[in-house]
Amino acid sequence: MITITPEAYNSVLAQAQGDVPNESCGYLLGTDKETVTENYPMTNIDHSPEHFSFDPKEQFAAIKYARSKGLVVVGNWHSHPATPSRPSEEDIRLAFDPNILYFILSLAGEKPVFNAFKIADGKVIEKTELYH
Ligand SMILES: [Zn+2]
């Protein structure tokens, strides 16, 4: 079962709310592949409400940081400021790694919605609802 600590979730939420109207993004690190304990905030170098891209230097730094703390990369997250918490066609197309989770935070509704997705072969194969 996938879990995320309230501290890590609150960090994601605060970062995403601060980046509205643009999408926000980061890595989620944890003590094992299913236990998120930390948000590693990253820059959306697209600075766009509809797209996001990681900065390769920050991705490298995140992995280095995780290793130094004995943590693993559980997955990455991005926000959808105005659309639901499900992967767009582009999100699915860009999800290259079936071994990590893709988390999406939606700020479109009255309450934030946070789901985790496993994506393989161009399809969502698993969805976990974390906050709604
Ligand atoms: Zn998206």
Boltz pocket constraint, residues with backbone or C-beta under 6 A from the ligand:
constraints:
  - pocket:
      binder: B
      contacts: [[A, 50], [A, 78], [A, 79], [A, 80], [A, 86], [A, 87], [A, 88], [A, 91], [A, 104]]
      max_distance: 6.0
